[in-house]
């Protein structure tokens, strides 16, 4: 497989959050989902940068919603996981599962 075909950990988290949120996946909701589920201290700029990369690769698509008064008339950009993204996530999980299969790491700090 060519270099760069596998997803990074953060890209996987972003895509999984998009998948979980379905039609309600926009920048801040994705950030909140990642923070709630992982406890990670993630910057909103990192989420948007990952979304831009993933959209360029065809793994997610976006569309602009209607402007809302609570956002000062600005619209949200909603993201959807595409079949290519779902395939990439499944492939990444399978690769990691294969590497983990049968592996036991020492728990006493001696790796």
C-alpha positions, -999 to 999 in steps of 0.1 A, spaced: 0 0 0 14 34 -9 27 57 19 1 80 34 -29 57 26 -35 49 63 -54 73 85 -38 89 115 -53 86 150 -67 121 150 -82 117 116 -99 85 127 -113 103 158 -127 131 136 -143 107 111 -158 86 139 -173 117 154 -188 127 121 -202 92 117 -217 93 152 -232 128 148 -248 119 114 -266 150 101 -255 172 131 -218 171 124 -203 206 123 -170 219 137 -180 225 173 -202 194 176 -174 173 163 -150 189 188 -175 183 217 -180 147 207 -142 140 206 -137 157 240 -167 139 256 -157 105 244 -119 106 247 -112 134 273 -87 148 248 -79 185 249 -84 192 213 -81 226 196 -110 236 173 -84 246 146 -71 210 146 -106 197 139 -111 221 110 -76 213 95 -84 176 97 -118 181 81 -102 200 52 -77 172 47 -103 145 48 -126 164 24 -97 168 -1 -92 130 1 -130 124 -5 -135 108 29 -160 135 41 -181 160 22 -196 193 35 -225 215 28 -234 249 43 -266 250 63 -290 279 67 -279 310 85 -290 311 122 -298 341 143 -278 327 173 -247 327 152 -252 363 141 -266 352 107 -237 329 99 -243 294 86 -228 262 99 -208 238 76 -221 203 81 -200 172 73 -210 137 61 -189 106 61 -186 92 26 -183 55 16 -146 60 9 -142 74 44 -161 44 59 -139 21 39 -107 38 51 -119 36 87 -127 -1 84 -93 -7 68 -75 12 95 -93 -7 122 -86 -41 106 -49 -33 103 -47 -23 140 -67 -54 150 -43 -76 131 -13 -61 148 -29 -63 183 -41 -99 177 -24 -122 203 -1 -94 216 2 -90 253 22 -60 266 39 -60 300 20 -39 325 50 -33 348 65 -6 326 91 -28 309 82 -28 272 
